[in-house]
Amino acid sequence: MTQRSTGNGDIKDRPGGAPRGRAALAALLLAAAATACATDDGAPQTAPKTPEASGKATRTPGPAQSAAGGHGSRPGGFTLVASGDVLPHDSVIRRASVDAGGDGYDFRPMLAGAKPVVSKADVAICHMETVYGENGAYTGYPTFKSPPEVATALGDAGYDSCSTASNHTLDDGAAGVRRTLDALDGAGVRHTGSARSANEAQRPALMDAGGAKVAHLAYTYGTNGAPLPAGQPWAVNRLDAEKVVADAKAARRAGADVVVVSPHWGTEWQDEPDARQLALAEQLTAAKTEGRPDIDLIIGTHAHVPQAYEKVNGTWVVYGMGDQIAGAMINHAGEQDPRGNQSSMGRFTFAPPAQPGERWTVRRAEFLPMGFDPDAGRVTNLGGDAGDADLAGIRDRIQQVVLGRGAGKQGLVMGK
């Protein structure tokens, strides 16, 4: 039986203030509860995303980026960066209103701490957990409708593509999907995982970088019980191994040199990947065509907490990135859990094959520990602040989890 969150929603609002210092961020994030909620068979939780602990405040190239994609693509290789869930709770929305001076919403300051890493990558991938509302009708947990200004901030930070398949993709039906993809188009950010038409659903997000064509695909384990819109079975991609492999093979036939898959999977609040994640990772990375793997990288989302990286059948798998942006969180045990504001970013440097038609290989794999201060509404690169004693405990906990399945011995290192 699937367990559901025992949280009771938002606590009384507190006005948003100026960004807090590092010591305050450390106090907010460090002491994490260890409770995990797993089903007997290890299947992903189907409960809606958990509420906040407090109530405080296909890419159309834009003018700054050509259809080639990337932010400084170099012949002979490229760097890909991926980050975790963007999950705007009510307090996050209020923080964006404060940052906009009360006139609309500005999410750009929230992502300023991630922008130096994202903007330097040749390909940058995010996960847009929620759909967008309109005309000020914006809500957080349990049915999310976020301001479309989130898309503007993602584009400003330098993201090239966002996965949009999640358990919240159908929170506002087909209209929510349409508004979300329209806004991402307007911000110059590609998207994959949900669609406005059957034709769009058949196309991955495609980017050119460093002489390679990169395909991005995305899938979700479920939609919190929300039905597919009538007549639109293609509205969101469901996570099915046979479909993922078939789509990856199709992308390869269409010319993709590198195929990246974003699965929304796993058990919420569980540091370790669950049985289904492990089984799917094994199945997906084992798929080959004429000896060449069909999938080159897997970057997972959903669990709220950072999870391990691991090389499976020679392919890097990130089981869970954690939440890049989210309000202060309550876990399934009903406790405020700072792990919900901890995450990692993955950075993978790909090198071209020695012979045409062979696999592009990851010659350098890095993770960057990240934190989000839910009071100040700011992302912090903890790798960049590695020498700060106040944040060292958070950084070290994320590192321990990320390396928990032996990725350090497989070549993964901490980046800045």
Stockholm file with secondary structure:
# STOCKHOLM 1.0

chainA/1-416         MTQRSTGNGDIKDRPGGAPRGRAALAALLLAAAATACATDDGAPQTAPKTPEASGKATRTPGPAQSAAGGHGSRPGGFTLVASGDVLPHDSVIRRASVDAGGDGYDFRPMLAGAKPVVSKADVAICHMETVYGENGAYTGYPTFKSPPEVATALGDAGYDSCSTASNHTLDDGAAGVRRTLDALDGAGVRHTGSARSANEAQRPALMDAGGAKVAHLAYTYGTNGAPLPAGQPWAVNRLDAEKVVADAKAARRAGADVVVVSPHWGTEWQDEPDARQLALAEQLTAAKTEGRPDIDLIIGTHAHVPQAYEKVNGTWVVYGMGDQIAGAMINHAGEQDPRGNQSSMGRFTFAPPAQPGERWTVRRAEFLPMGFDPDAGRVTNLGGDAGDADLAGIRDRIQQVVLGRGAGKQGLVMGK
#=GR chainA/1-416 SS CCCCCCCCCCCCCCCCCSCCCHHHHHHHHSSCCCCCCCCTTCCCCCSCCCCBSCCCCCCCCCTTSCTTCSSSCBTTBEEEEEEEEEECCHHHHHHHHHHTTTSSCCCHHHHTTTHHHHHHSSEEEEEECSEECCTTCCBCSSSCEECTHHHHHHHHHTCCEEECCSTTTTTTHHHHHHHHHHHHHHTTCEEESBCSSHHHHTCCEEEEETTEEEEEEEEESCCTTCCCCTTCTTSBCBCCHHHHHHHHHHHHHTTCSEEEEEEECSCTTCSSCCHHHHHHHHHHHHCEETTEESCCEEECBCSSSCCCEEEETTEEEESCCBEEEECSBBCTTSCBCGGGGEEEEEEEEEECCSSTTSCCEEEEEEEEEEEEETTTTEEEETTTTTTCHHHHHHHHHHHHHHTTTSTTTTTEEECC
#=GC SS_cons         CCCCCCCCCCCCCCCCCSCCCHHHHHHHHSSCCCCCCCCTTCCCCCSCCCCBSCCCCCCCCCTTSCTTCSSSCBTTBEEEEEEEEEECCHHHHHHHHHHTTTSSCCCHHHHTTTHHHHHHSSEEEEEECSEECCTTCCBCSSSCEECTHHHHHHHHHTCCEEECCSTTTTTTHHHHHHHHHHHHHHTTCEEESBCSSHHHHTCCEEEEETTEEEEEEEEESCCTTCCCCTTCTTSBCBCCHHHHHHHHHHHHHTTCSEEEEEEECSCTTCSSCCHHHHHHHHHHHHCEETTEESCCEEECBCSSSCCCEEEETTEEEESCCBEEEECSBBCTTSCBCGGGGEEEEEEEEEECCSSTTSCCEEEEEEEEEEEEETTTTEEEETTTTTTCHHHHHHHHHHHHHHTTTSTTTTTEEECC
//
